[in-house]
Amino acid sequence: MNEDLRAAIEREAEKHALLNAVKHESDPDVGAIMGPLMGDNPEFREHGDEIPGVAGGVVSEVGGLSHEERIARLEEIAPDELDEILAEDEGDDRALPDLPNADEYDEVRMRSAPNPNGPWHIGHARMPAVIGTYRDLYDGWFCVRFDDTDPETKRPDLDAYDDILEDIEYLGFEPDAVYRASDRMETYYEHARDLIEAGGAYTCSCPQGEFSDMKNSGEACPHREKDAETTLSEFESMVDGEYDSGEMVLRVRTEIEHKNPALRDWVAFRMIDTPHPREEASDYRCWPMLDFQSGVDDHLLGVTHIIRGIDLQDSAKRQRFVYDYFGWEYPEVLHWGHVQIDAFDVKMSTSRIKELIEAGELDGWDDPRAPTVAAFRRRGIRGEAITEAMVELGTSTSDVDLAMSAVYANNRELVDDDANRYFLVRDGGDYDAVTLPLAGDAPSEATPPVHPEHEDRGTRSIPVGDAVRLESRDLPAEGETLWLKGYGPVEYTGDGLRYTDDDISVVREGDADVVHWVPADGAVPTRLRTPEGDVTGYAEPSFADTEVDGMVQFVRVGFARVDAHGDEESVAYFAHE
């Protein structure tokens, strides 16, 4: 990294650290600023691995300033951003811009419109997180509308309907209404008939390739001037399932010479031979395209504001033709860029994750190696932590990076207070445990605190015995001293450990490292499931008594959710450090 780039990172990191600290009136955290830092500076992304190290020093310096000093510094380097923070009402999350023209509507109404072709990956969480937050900010309304009118290419997964609703609840929101587009087919047919009678649509049997050639050259197909009566008759035959897939479509009559070929006479309905997996919709063969279906639904459901990806800008333009035919007012639209996550080896794609599960390379949708909402939940990541991180990304039209460090920082604040401490010595993956005899006039048990910040919870009793296990990377040179956390000082003799009479000054003076450990006898065989793969090891004896689904902190390892206790081993899912 050259000096100019380092200086630029330090400048931006200082600004975002100050903004974060002043906004929350607390010390800044590297993880909390990574999302906005990378979002505002996409040129930093290729140096993503180095950014936290550079930003860390700046964040530390900001942490040493008083609140007044932070405000004074922001007045120098970012006065406009400071004014915005100082003008905010307490509790308002101004990472989200005001919705355009919101005061012109009696009620802000929004929708999250997932395709239920499988459980959600973490990128899907952005939409309900932001829409749910807007609903709360404006005391508005939002629905979940399953856009499930493609039973072939994006075939719905019957379990996904409930899975997605559970994910939205996990993120902290309850929709005001739930719809399934496949239940509303007759509504779409009625509007198609009205559109035909208004002169806005015609049936077309041109082969797809031929029509594409004509469309791209601005030439009308021979069916374009078909009268409404003939079109209605042929459309009813489509509804009755009398055509095969690809044989007939209904097109919206737009501008055949429109400067954007994608907007020229687009398909509103097509024939699909594959039955819908929902029994209630399995008899339909004439299915609306998403732009027609969602456009009609947005109007009928009174949606006032739509948020969609920047790659879907043409959808609004297509739908406006239908709205113009019906004399409807189009909703306000915000377009945003994609969310990018580079912390996982698995691509953030529903179809790709499904392939890996079917191939046995992932255990399921909640495998900790998968970037899915189900996996985050099983790891003990609170939905609130994800929602906060997603909201912090704002609604920029640029692609944004979701820093896992931001999610983890949010979650750490939520779980730390309740997570009791335990020791875990890893002995799998990149770790090796060693068993060492313990000699000397050693105490028979260790009594570390249950939680260092809650004396009222008392201490844990760890019987020591004649030997202990350590991670081999913690072994010092022969003759040097270690401090077994919660127990005391021991000298490494080369063959084992000898308890000494050193006091805590050996730690304070830097002559002894403090390490975690477990007794050789009575330790609990434990499997820690992580995004990098499973790690086996041994937890202290009392870990076997922890409640399943509770959060713990393995000292010097990280936070984890207790998943199961069995006869042969306990299982925990790693959340984060």
ZIMOSUL-V890783 format. One record per pair of residues at least 4 apart in sequence whose ideal C-beta (glycine too) atoms are under 8 Angstrom apart, sorted by the first residue. I is the first residue (numbers start at 0). J is the second residue. If there is no record, write none. Layout:
# ZIMOSUL-V890783
i=I j=J
i=I j=J
This chain:
# ZIMOSUL-V890783
i=0 j=4
i=0 j=5
i=0 j=46
i=0 j=49
i=0 j=53
i=1 j=5
i=2 j=6
i=3 j=7
i=4 j=8
i=4 j=46
i=5 j=9
i=5 j=53
i=6 j=10
i=7 j=11
i=7 j=40
i=8 j=12
i=8 j=40
i=8 j=43
i=8 j=46
i=8 j=50
i=8 j=53
i=8 j=54
i=9 j=13
i=9 j=53
i=9 j=54
i=9 j=56
i=9 j=57
i=10 j=14
i=10 j=76
i=11 j=15
i=11 j=36
i=11 j=39
i=11 j=40
i=11 j=43
i=12 j=16
i=12 j=32
i=12 j=36
i=12 j=53
i=12 j=54
i=12 j=57
i=12 j=58
i=13 j=17
i=13 j=57
i=13 j=60
i=13 j=61
i=13 j=72
i=13 j=76
i=14 j=18
i=14 j=73
i=14 j=76
i=14 j=77
i=14 j=80
i=15 j=19
i=15 j=32
i=15 j=35
i=15 j=36
i=15 j=39
i=16 j=20
i=16 j=27
i=16 j=32
i=16 j=54
i=16 j=57
i=16 j=58
i=16 j=61
i=17 j=21
i=17 j=27
i=17 j=61
i=17 j=69
i=17 j=72
i=17 j=73
i=17 j=76
i=17 j=77
i=18 j=22
i=18 j=35
i=18 j=73
i=18 j=77
i=18 j=80
i=18 j=81
i=18 j=84
i=19 j=23
i=19 j=27
i=19 j=28
i=19 j=31
i=19 j=32
i=20 j=24
i=20 j=25
i=20 j=26
i=20 j=27
i=20 j=61
i=20 j=62
i=20 j=64
i=20 j=66
i=20 j=69
i=21 j=66
i=21 j=69
i=21 j=70
i=21 j=73
i=21 j=81
i=21 j=84
i=22 j=84
i=22 j=87
i=24 j=66
i=26 j=61
i=26 j=62
i=27 j=31
i=27 j=32
i=27 j=58
i=27 j=61
i=27 j=62
i=28 j=32
i=28 j=58
i=28 j=408
i=29 j=33
i=29 j=51
i=29 j=54
i=29 j=55
i=29 j=58
i=29 j=404
i=29 j=408
i=30 j=402
i=30 j=404
i=30 j=405
i=30 j=407
i=30 j=408
i=31 j=391
i=31 j=405
i=31 j=408
i=31 j=409
i=32 j=36
i=32 j=54
i=32 j=58
i=32 j=405
i=33 j=37
i=33 j=50
i=33 j=51
i=33 j=54
i=33 j=400
i=33 j=402
i=33 j=404
i=33 j=405
i=34 j=38
i=34 j=388
i=34 j=391
i=34 j=392
i=34 j=399
i=34 j=400
i=34 j=401
i=34 j=402
i=34 j=405
i=35 j=39
i=35 j=94
i=35 j=391
i=35 j=392
i=35 j=393
i=36 j=40
i=36 j=43
i=36 j=50
i=36 j=54
i=37 j=41
i=37 j=43
i=37 j=44
i=37 j=47
i=37 j=50
i=37 j=399
i=37 j=400
i=37 j=402
i=38 j=392
i=38 j=393
i=38 j=395
i=38 j=397
i=38 j=399
i=38 j=400
i=41 j=397
i=41 j=398
i=43 j=47
i=43 j=50
i=44 j=400
i=46 j=50
i=47 j=341
i=47 j=400
i=49 j=53
i=50 j=54
i=51 j=55
i=51 j=404
i=52 j=56
i=53 j=57
i=54 j=58
i=55 j=59
i=56 j=60
i=57 j=61
i=58 j=62
i=59 j=63
i=60 j=64
i=61 j=69
i=64 j=68
i=64 j=69
i=64 j=72
i=65 j=69
i=66 j=70
i=67 j=71
i=68 j=72
i=69 j=73
i=70 j=74
i=70 j=81
i=71 j=75
i=72 j=76
i=73 j=77
i=73 j=78
i=73 j=80
i=73 j=81
i=74 j=78
i=74 j=81
i=77 j=81
i=78 j=82
i=79 j=83
i=80 j=84
i=81 j=85
i=82 j=86
i=83 j=87
i=83 j=93
i=84 j=93
i=87 j=91
i=87 j=93
i=91 j=136
i=92 j=132
i=92 j=136
i=92 j=390
i=94 j=390
i=94 j=391
i=94 j=392
i=94 j=393
i=95 j=129
i=95 j=132
i=95 j=133
i=95 j=136
i=95 j=390
i=95 j=393
i=95 j=394
i=96 j=393
i=96 j=394
i=97 j=101
i=98 j=107
i=98 j=133
i=98 j=137
i=98 j=304
i=98 j=331
i=98 j=333
i=99 j=304
i=99 j=331
i=99 j=333
i=100 j=104
i=100 j=331
i=101 j=107
i=101 j=137
i=101 j=303
i=101 j=304
i=104 j=108
i=104 j=303
i=106 j=139
i=106 j=140
i=106 j=301
i=106 j=303
i=107 j=133
i=107 j=134
i=107 j=137
i=107 j=139
i=107 j=140
i=107 j=303
i=107 j=304
i=108 j=139
i=108 j=140
i=108 j=141
i=108 j=300
i=108 j=301
i=108 j=302
i=108 j=303
i=108 j=304
i=109 j=130
i=109 j=133
i=109 j=134
i=109 j=139
i=109 j=140
i=109 j=141
i=109 j=142
i=109 j=302
i=109 j=303
i=109 j=304
i=109 j=305
i=109 j=306
i=110 j=130
i=110 j=141
i=110 j=142
i=110 j=143
i=110 j=144
i=110 j=296
i=110 j=297
i=110 j=300
i=110 j=302
i=110 j=305
i=111 j=126
i=111 j=127
i=111 j=130
i=111 j=141
i=111 j=142
i=111 j=143
i=111 j=144
i=111 j=167
i=111 j=174
i=112 j=143
i=112 j=144
i=112 j=145
i=112 j=146
i=112 j=293
i=113 j=119
i=113 j=123
i=113 j=126
i=113 j=143
i=113 j=145
i=113 j=146
i=113 j=163
i=114 j=145
i=114 j=146
i=114 j=147
i=114 j=149
i=114 j=153
i=114 j=155
i=115 j=145
i=115 j=147
i=115 j=155
i=115 j=156
i=115 j=159
i=115 j=160
i=115 j=163
i=116 j=153
i=116 j=154
i=116 j=155
i=116 j=156
i=116 j=159
i=116 j=349
i=116 j=350
i=117 j=156
i=117 j=159
i=117 j=349
i=117 j=350
i=117 j=352
i=117 j=353
i=117 j=364
i=118 j=156
i=118 j=158
i=118 j=159
i=118 j=162
i=118 j=163
i=118 j=166
i=118 j=349
i=118 j=364
i=118 j=371
i=118 j=372
i=118 j=373
i=119 j=123
i=119 j=124
i=119 j=162
i=119 j=163
i=119 j=166
i=119 j=349
i=119 j=371
i=119 j=372
i=119 j=373
i=120 j=347
i=120 j=348
i=120 j=349
i=120 j=352
i=120 j=369
i=120 j=370
i=120 j=371
i=120 j=372
i=121 j=340
i=121 j=347
i=121 j=370
i=121 j=371
i=121 j=372
i=121 j=375
i=121 j=385
i=121 j=401
i=122 j=337
i=122 j=338
i=122 j=340
i=122 j=347
i=122 j=370
i=122 j=401
i=123 j=166
i=123 j=372
i=124 j=128
i=124 j=166
i=124 j=170
i=124 j=372
i=124 j=385
i=124 j=386
i=124 j=389
i=125 j=129
i=125 j=338
i=125 j=389
i=125 j=392
i=126 j=130
i=126 j=306
i=127 j=131
i=127 j=143
i=127 j=166
i=127 j=167
i=127 j=170
i=127 j=172
i=128 j=132
i=128 j=170
i=128 j=172
i=128 j=385
i=128 j=386
i=128 j=389
i=128 j=390
i=129 j=133
i=129 j=306
i=129 j=389
i=129 j=390
i=129 j=394
i=130 j=134
i=130 j=141
i=130 j=306
i=131 j=135
i=131 j=141
i=131 j=167
i=131 j=170
i=131 j=171
i=131 j=172
i=131 j=386
i=132 j=136
i=132 j=386
i=132 j=390
i=133 j=137
i=133 j=139
i=133 j=141
i=133 j=304
i=134 j=138
i=134 j=139
i=134 j=140
i=134 j=141
i=134 j=172
i=134 j=175
i=140 j=175
i=140 j=176
i=141 j=172
i=141 j=174
i=141 j=175
i=142 j=174
i=142 j=175
i=142 j=176
i=142 j=177
i=142 j=178
i=142 j=300
i=143 j=163
i=143 j=164
i=143 j=167
i=143 j=174
i=143 j=176
i=143 j=177
i=143 j=178
i=144 j=177
i=144 j=178
i=144 j=179
i=144 j=180
i=144 j=293
i=144 j=296
i=144 j=300
i=145 j=155
i=145 j=160
i=145 j=163
i=145 j=177
i=145 j=178
i=145 j=179
i=145 j=180
i=145 j=181
i=146 j=180
i=146 j=289
i=146 j=292
i=146 j=293
i=147 j=155
i=147 j=179
i=147 j=180
i=147 j=181
i=147 j=275
i=147 j=277
i=147 j=280
i=148 j=180
i=148 j=181
i=148 j=184
i=148 j=187
i=148 j=286
i=148 j=287
i=148 j=288
i=148 j=289
i=148 j=292
i=149 j=153
i=149 j=154
i=149 j=271
i=149 j=286
i=149 j=289
i=150 j=154
i=150 j=155
i=150 j=271
i=150 j=273
i=150 j=274
i=150 j=275
i=150 j=276
i=150 j=280
i=150 j=286
i=151 j=271
i=151 j=272
i=151 j=273
i=154 j=273
i=154 j=276
i=155 j=159
i=155 j=160
i=155 j=181
i=155 j=275
i=155 j=276
i=155 j=277
i=156 j=276
i=157 j=276
i=157 j=277
i=158 j=162
i=159 j=163
i=160 j=164
i=160 j=179
i=161 j=165
i=162 j=166
i=162 j=364
i=162 j=373
i=163 j=167
i=164 j=168
i=164 j=174
i=164 j=177
i=165 j=169
i=166 j=170
i=166 j=372
i=166 j=373
i=166 j=376
i=167 j=172
i=167 j=173
i=167 j=174
i=168 j=172
i=168 j=173
i=169 j=372
i=169 j=376
i=169 j=382
i=170 j=372
i=170 j=382
i=170 j=383
i=170 j=385
i=170 j=386
i=171 j=382
i=171 j=383
i=171 j=386
i=176 j=300
i=178 j=182
i=178 j=183
i=178 j=296
i=178 j=300
i=179 j=183
i=179 j=277
i=180 j=292
i=180 j=293
i=180 j=296
i=181 j=275
i=181 j=277
i=181 j=279
i=181 j=280
i=181 j=283
i=182 j=279
i=182 j=280
i=183 j=187
i=183 j=292
i=183 j=296
i=184 j=188
i=184 j=280
i=184 j=283
i=184 j=287
i=185 j=189
i=186 j=190
i=186 j=295
i=186 j=299
i=187 j=191
i=187 j=268
i=187 j=287
i=187 j=291
i=187 j=292
i=187 j=295
i=188 j=192
i=188 j=238
i=188 j=285
i=189 j=193
i=190 j=194
i=190 j=295
i=190 j=325
i=191 j=195
i=191 j=200
i=191 j=234
i=191 j=249
i=191 j=267
i=191 j=268
i=191 j=287
i=191 j=291
i=192 j=196
i=192 j=231
i=192 j=234
i=193 j=197
i=193 j=325
i=194 j=199
i=194 j=200
i=194 j=251
i=194 j=267
i=194 j=321
i=194 j=324
i=194 j=325
i=195 j=199
i=195 j=200
i=195 j=201
i=195 j=227
i=195 j=230
i=195 j=231
i=195 j=234
i=195 j=249
i=196 j=227
i=196 j=231
i=197 j=324
i=197 j=325
i=198 j=227
i=198 j=252
i=198 j=324
i=199 j=251
i=199 j=252
i=199 j=320
i=199 j=321
i=199 j=324
i=200 j=230
i=200 j=234
i=200 j=249
i=200 j=250
i=200 j=251
i=200 j=252
i=200 j=267
i=201 j=222
i=201 j=223
i=201 j=224
i=201 j=225
i=201 j=230
i=201 j=249
i=201 j=250
i=201 j=252
i=202 j=222
i=202 j=225
i=202 j=229
i=202 j=230
i=202 j=233
i=202 j=234
i=202 j=237
i=202 j=247
i=202 j=248
i=202 j=249
i=202 j=250
i=203 j=210
i=203 j=220
i=203 j=222
i=203 j=223
i=203 j=247
i=203 j=248
i=203 j=249
i=203 j=250
i=203 j=264
i=204 j=222
i=204 j=246
i=204 j=247
i=204 j=248
i=205 j=209
i=205 j=210
i=205 j=213
i=205 j=220
i=205 j=221
i=205 j=222
i=206 j=210
i=206 j=245
i=207 j=211
i=207 j=245
i=208 j=212
i=209 j=213
i=209 j=220
i=210 j=214
i=210 j=220
i=211 j=215
i=212 j=216
i=213 j=218
i=213 j=219
i=213 j=220
i=214 j=218
i=214 j=220
i=214 j=255
i=214 j=260
i=214 j=263
i=214 j=264
i=215 j=260
i=217 j=255
i=217 j=256
i=217 j=263
i=218 j=255
i=219 j=223
i=219 j=224
i=219 j=255
i=219 j=264
i=220 j=264
i=223 j=252
i=223 j=255
i=223 j=264
i=225 j=229
i=225 j=230
i=226 j=230
i=227 j=231
i=228 j=232
i=229 j=233
i=230 j=234
i=230 j=249
i=231 j=235
i=232 j=236
i=233 j=237
i=233 j=247
i=234 j=238
i=234 j=249
i=234 j=268
i=235 j=239
i=236 j=241
i=236 j=242
i=236 j=247
i=237 j=241
i=237 j=242
i=237 j=247
i=237 j=249
i=237 j=268
i=237 j=270
i=237 j=284
i=237 j=285
i=238 j=285
i=240 j=270
i=240 j=284
i=240 j=285
i=242 j=246
i=242 j=247
i=242 j=270
i=243 j=270
i=243 j=272
i=244 j=269
i=244 j=270
i=244 j=271
i=244 j=272
i=245 j=269
i=245 j=270
i=246 j=270
i=247 j=270
i=248 j=266
i=248 j=267
i=248 j=268
i=248 j=269
i=248 j=270
i=249 j=266
i=249 j=267
i=249 j=268
i=249 j=269
i=250 j=264
i=250 j=265
i=250 j=266
i=250 j=267
i=251 j=264
i=251 j=265
i=251 j=266
i=251 j=267
i=251 j=291
i=251 j=317
i=251 j=320
i=251 j=321
i=252 j=264
i=253 j=257
i=253 j=262
i=253 j=263
i=253 j=264
i=253 j=265
i=253 j=317
i=253 j=320
i=254 j=262
i=254 j=263
i=255 j=263
i=255 j=264
i=256 j=263
i=257 j=262
i=257 j=263
i=259 j=263
i=259 j=313
i=259 j=316
i=261 j=265
i=261 j=313
i=261 j=317
i=262 j=313
i=262 j=316
i=262 j=317
i=262 j=320
i=265 j=288
i=265 j=290
i=265 j=317
i=266 j=288
i=267 j=287
i=267 j=288
i=267 j=290
i=267 j=291
i=267 j=321
i=268 j=285
i=268 j=286
i=268 j=287
i=268 j=288
i=268 j=291
i=269 j=285
i=269 j=286
i=269 j=288
i=270 j=284
i=270 j=285
i=270 j=286
i=271 j=284
i=271 j=286
i=272 j=284
i=274 j=281
i=274 j=282
i=275 j=280
i=275 j=281
i=275 j=283
i=276 j=281
i=277 j=281
i=287 j=291
i=287 j=292
i=287 j=295
i=288 j=292
i=289 j=293
i=289 j=314
i=290 j=294
i=290 j=314
i=290 j=317
i=290 j=318
i=291 j=295
i=291 j=318
i=291 j=321
i=292 j=296
i=293 j=297
i=293 j=314
i=293 j=318
i=294 j=298
i=294 j=317
i=294 j=318
i=294 j=321
i=294 j=322
i=295 j=299
i=295 j=321
i=296 j=300
i=296 j=302
i=297 j=302
i=297 j=305
i=297 j=318
i=297 j=330
i=298 j=302
i=298 j=322
i=298 j=325
i=298 j=327
i=302 j=330
i=303 j=330
i=303 j=331
i=304 j=330
i=304 j=331
i=304 j=332
i=304 j=333
i=305 j=315
i=305 j=330
i=305 j=331
i=305 j=332
i=305 j=333
i=306 j=332
i=306 j=333
i=306 j=334
i=306 j=335
i=306 j=394
i=307 j=311
i=307 j=314
i=307 j=315
i=307 j=332
i=307 j=333
i=307 j=334
i=307 j=335
i=308 j=334
i=308 j=335
i=308 j=336
i=308 j=337
i=309 j=334
i=309 j=335
i=309 j=336
i=309 j=337
i=309 j=396
i=310 j=337
i=311 j=315
i=311 j=334
i=312 j=316
i=312 j=334
i=313 j=317
i=314 j=318
i=315 j=319
i=315 j=329
i=315 j=332
i=316 j=320
i=317 j=321
i=318 j=322
i=318 j=329
i=319 j=323
i=319 j=329
i=320 j=324
i=321 j=325
i=321 j=327
i=322 j=326
i=322 j=327
i=322 j=328
i=322 j=329
i=333 j=394
i=334 j=396
i=335 j=394
i=335 j=395
i=335 j=396
i=336 j=395
i=336 j=396
i=336 j=397
i=336 j=398
i=336 j=399
i=337 j=398
i=337 j=399
i=338 j=389
i=338 j=392
i=338 j=398
i=338 j=399
i=338 j=400
i=338 j=401
i=339 j=398
i=339 j=399
i=339 j=400
i=339 j=401
i=340 j=347
i=340 j=370
i=340 j=400
i=340 j=401
i=340 j=403
i=341 j=400
i=342 j=370
i=342 j=403
i=342 j=530
i=343 j=347
i=343 j=368
i=343 j=369
i=343 j=370
i=343 j=530
i=344 j=368
i=345 j=351
i=345 j=352
i=345 j=355
i=345 j=361
i=345 j=368
i=345 j=369
i=345 j=370
i=346 j=351
i=346 j=352
i=347 j=370
i=348 j=352
i=349 j=353
i=350 j=354
i=351 j=355
i=352 j=356
i=352 j=361
i=352 j=364
i=352 j=369
i=352 j=370
i=352 j=371
i=353 j=357
i=354 j=358
i=355 j=360
i=355 j=361
i=355 j=369
i=356 j=360
i=356 j=361
i=356 j=362
i=356 j=363
i=356 j=364
i=356 j=366
i=361 j=366
i=361 j=368
i=361 j=369
i=362 j=366
i=363 j=373
i=364 j=369
i=364 j=371
i=364 j=373
i=364 j=374
i=365 j=369
i=365 j=371
i=365 j=373
i=365 j=374
i=365 j=376
i=365 j=377
i=366 j=371
i=366 j=374
i=367 j=374
i=367 j=377
i=367 j=378
i=367 j=528
i=367 j=529
i=367 j=530
i=367 j=572
i=367 j=573
i=368 j=374
i=368 j=530
i=368 j=531
i=368 j=532
i=369 j=373
i=369 j=374
i=370 j=374
i=371 j=375
i=372 j=376
i=372 j=385
i=373 j=377
i=374 j=378
i=375 j=380
i=375 j=385
i=375 j=406
i=376 j=380
i=376 j=382
i=377 j=560
i=377 j=562
i=377 j=572
i=378 j=559
i=378 j=560
i=378 j=572
i=378 j=573
i=378 j=574
i=379 j=410
i=379 j=414
i=379 j=550
i=379 j=558
i=379 j=559
i=379 j=560
i=379 j=572
i=379 j=574
i=380 j=384
i=380 j=385
i=380 j=406
i=380 j=407
i=380 j=410
i=380 j=574
i=380 j=575
i=381 j=385
i=381 j=409
i=381 j=410
i=381 j=413
i=381 j=414
i=382 j=386
i=383 j=387
i=383 j=409
i=383 j=413
i=384 j=388
i=384 j=406
i=384 j=407
i=384 j=409
i=384 j=410
i=384 j=413
i=385 j=389
i=385 j=406
i=385 j=409
i=386 j=390
i=387 j=391
i=387 j=409
i=388 j=392
i=388 j=401
i=388 j=402
i=388 j=405
i=388 j=406
i=388 j=409
i=389 j=401
i=391 j=405
i=392 j=399
i=392 j=401
i=393 j=399
i=395 j=399
i=401 j=405
i=401 j=406
i=402 j=406
i=403 j=407
i=403 j=575
i=404 j=408
i=405 j=409
i=406 j=410
i=406 j=575
i=407 j=411
i=407 j=574
i=407 j=575
i=407 j=576
i=408 j=412
i=409 j=413
i=410 j=414
i=410 j=558
i=410 j=574
i=410 j=575
i=411 j=415
i=411 j=558
i=411 j=575
i=414 j=418
i=414 j=550
i=414 j=558
i=414 j=574
i=415 j=552
i=415 j=558
i=416 j=452
i=416 j=453
i=417 j=549
i=417 j=550
i=418 j=450
i=418 j=550
i=418 j=551
i=418 j=552
i=418 j=558
i=419 j=449
i=419 j=450
i=419 j=456
i=419 j=545
i=419 j=551
i=419 j=552
i=420 j=447
i=420 j=448
i=420 j=449
i=420 j=450
i=420 j=451
i=420 j=459
i=420 j=551
i=420 j=552
i=420 j=553
i=420 j=554
i=421 j=459
i=421 j=538
i=421 j=539
i=421 j=541
i=421 j=542
i=421 j=545
i=421 j=551
i=421 j=552
i=421 j=553
i=421 j=554
i=422 j=447
i=422 j=461
i=422 j=484
i=422 j=485
i=422 j=515
i=422 j=516
i=422 j=517
i=422 j=538
i=422 j=539
i=422 j=553
i=422 j=554
i=423 j=515
i=423 j=517
i=423 j=525
i=423 j=527
i=423 j=536
i=423 j=537
i=423 j=538
i=423 j=539
i=423 j=542
i=423 j=553
i=423 j=554
i=423 j=556
i=424 j=432
i=424 j=468
i=424 j=469
i=424 j=470
i=424 j=515
i=424 j=516
i=424 j=517
i=424 j=522
i=424 j=536
i=424 j=537
i=424 j=538
i=425 j=430
i=425 j=432
i=425 j=470
i=425 j=527
i=425 j=534
i=425 j=535
i=425 j=536
i=425 j=556
i=426 j=430
i=426 j=431
i=426 j=432
i=426 j=468
i=426 j=470
i=426 j=535
i=426 j=536
i=426 j=537
i=427 j=533
i=427 j=534
i=427 j=535
i=427 j=536
i=428 j=531
i=428 j=532
i=428 j=533
i=428 j=534
i=428 j=535
i=430 j=470
i=430 j=471
i=430 j=472
i=430 j=534
i=430 j=536
i=431 j=470
i=431 j=471
i=431 j=472
i=432 j=468
i=432 j=469
i=432 j=470
i=432 j=471
i=432 j=536
i=432 j=537
i=433 j=468
i=433 j=469
i=433 j=470
i=433 j=471
i=433 j=474
i=434 j=466
i=434 j=467
i=434 j=468
i=434 j=519
i=435 j=466
i=435 j=467
i=435 j=468
i=435 j=469
i=435 j=491
i=435 j=494
i=435 j=495
i=435 j=496
i=436 j=465
i=436 j=466
i=436 j=494
i=436 j=495
i=436 j=496
i=437 j=441
i=437 j=463
i=437 j=464
i=437 j=465
i=437 j=466
i=437 j=467
i=437 j=489
i=437 j=495
i=437 j=496
i=437 j=497
i=437 j=498
i=438 j=492
i=438 j=495
i=438 j=496
i=438 j=497
i=438 j=498
i=439 j=489
i=439 j=497
i=439 j=498
i=439 j=499
i=440 j=498
i=441 j=463
i=441 j=487
i=441 j=489
i=441 j=498
i=442 j=463
i=442 j=486
i=442 j=487
i=442 j=498
i=443 j=462
i=443 j=463
i=444 j=460
i=444 j=461
i=444 j=462
i=444 j=463
i=445 j=459
i=445 j=460
i=445 j=461
i=445 j=463
i=445 j=483
i=445 j=485
i=445 j=486
i=445 j=487
i=446 j=458
i=446 j=459
i=446 j=460
i=446 j=461
i=446 j=485
i=447 j=458
i=447 j=459
i=447 j=461
i=447 j=484
i=447 j=485
i=447 j=486
i=448 j=453
i=448 j=454
i=448 j=456
i=448 j=457
i=448 j=458
i=448 j=459
i=448 j=485
i=449 j=453
i=449 j=456
i=449 j=457
i=449 j=458
i=449 j=459
i=450 j=456
i=459 j=485
i=459 j=539
i=459 j=541
i=460 j=541
i=461 j=485
i=461 j=486
i=461 j=517
i=461 j=518
i=461 j=539
i=461 j=540
i=461 j=541
i=462 j=518
i=462 j=520
i=462 j=521
i=462 j=540
i=463 j=467
i=463 j=486
i=463 j=518
i=464 j=518
i=464 j=519
i=464 j=520
i=464 j=521
i=465 j=519
i=465 j=520
i=466 j=495
i=466 j=518
i=466 j=519
i=466 j=520
i=467 j=483
i=467 j=496
i=467 j=516
i=467 j=517
i=467 j=518
i=467 j=519
i=468 j=516
i=468 j=517
i=468 j=518
i=468 j=519
i=468 j=522
i=468 j=537
i=469 j=473
i=469 j=474
i=469 j=481
i=469 j=514
i=469 j=516
i=470 j=514
i=470 j=515
i=473 j=481
i=473 j=512
i=473 j=514
i=474 j=481
i=474 j=491
i=475 j=479
i=475 j=480
i=475 j=481
i=475 j=491
i=475 j=512
i=476 j=491
i=477 j=491
i=477 j=492
i=477 j=493
i=478 j=490
i=478 j=491
i=478 j=492
i=478 j=493
i=479 j=490
i=479 j=491
i=479 j=511
i=480 j=488
i=480 j=489
i=480 j=490
i=480 j=491
i=480 j=499
i=480 j=501
i=480 j=505
i=480 j=510
i=480 j=511
i=481 j=488
i=481 j=489
i=481 j=490
i=481 j=491
i=481 j=496
i=481 j=511
i=481 j=512
i=481 j=513
i=481 j=514
i=482 j=487
i=482 j=488
i=482 j=489
i=482 j=503
i=482 j=505
i=482 j=506
i=482 j=511
i=482 j=512
i=482 j=513
i=482 j=514
i=483 j=487
i=483 j=488
i=483 j=489
i=483 j=514
i=483 j=516
i=484 j=513
i=484 j=514
i=484 j=515
i=484 j=516
i=484 j=554
i=484 j=555
i=486 j=516
i=487 j=498
i=488 j=498
i=488 j=499
i=488 j=500
i=488 j=501
i=488 j=502
i=488 j=505
i=488 j=511
i=489 j=496
i=489 j=497
i=489 j=498
i=489 j=499
i=490 j=496
i=490 j=497
i=490 j=499
i=491 j=496
i=492 j=496
i=492 j=497
i=501 j=505
i=501 j=511
i=503 j=507
i=504 j=508
i=505 j=510
i=505 j=511
i=506 j=510
i=506 j=511
i=506 j=513
i=514 j=555
i=515 j=553
i=515 j=554
i=515 j=555
i=515 j=556
i=517 j=522
i=517 j=537
i=517 j=538
i=517 j=539
i=518 j=522
i=518 j=539
i=518 j=540
i=521 j=540
i=522 j=537
i=522 j=538
i=522 j=539
i=522 j=540
i=523 j=537
i=523 j=538
i=523 j=539
i=523 j=540
i=523 j=542
i=523 j=543
i=523 j=568
i=523 j=569
i=524 j=535
i=524 j=536
i=524 j=537
i=524 j=567
i=524 j=568
i=524 j=569
i=525 j=535
i=525 j=536
i=525 j=537
i=525 j=538
i=525 j=542
i=525 j=568
i=525 j=569
i=525 j=570
i=525 j=571
i=526 j=533
i=526 j=534
i=526 j=535
i=526 j=536
i=526 j=568
i=526 j=569
i=526 j=570
i=526 j=571
i=527 j=533
i=527 j=534
i=527 j=535
i=527 j=536
i=527 j=553
i=527 j=556
i=527 j=559
i=527 j=571
i=527 j=572
i=527 j=573
i=528 j=533
i=528 j=562
i=528 j=570
i=528 j=571
i=528 j=572
i=528 j=573
i=529 j=533
i=529 j=534
i=529 j=572
i=529 j=573
i=530 j=573
i=535 j=568
i=538 j=542
i=538 j=543
i=538 j=553
i=538 j=569
i=541 j=545
i=542 j=551
i=542 j=569
i=543 j=564
i=543 j=569
i=545 j=549
i=545 j=551
i=545 j=561
i=545 j=564
i=546 j=561
i=547 j=561
i=547 j=562
i=547 j=563
i=547 j=564
i=548 j=560
i=548 j=561
i=548 j=562
i=549 j=560
i=549 j=561
i=550 j=558
i=550 j=559
i=550 j=560
i=550 j=561
i=550 j=574
i=551 j=558
i=551 j=559
i=551 j=561
i=551 j=571
i=552 j=556
i=552 j=557
i=552 j=558
i=552 j=559
i=553 j=557
i=553 j=558
i=553 j=559
i=553 j=571
i=556 j=576
i=557 j=573
i=557 j=574
i=557 j=575
i=557 j=576
i=558 j=573
i=558 j=574
i=558 j=575
i=558 j=576
i=559 j=571
i=559 j=572
i=559 j=573
i=559 j=574
i=560 j=571
i=560 j=572
i=560 j=574
i=561 j=569
i=561 j=571
i=562 j=570
i=562 j=571
i=562 j=572
i=563 j=569
i=563 j=570
i=564 j=569
i=564 j=570
i=565 j=569
i=565 j=570
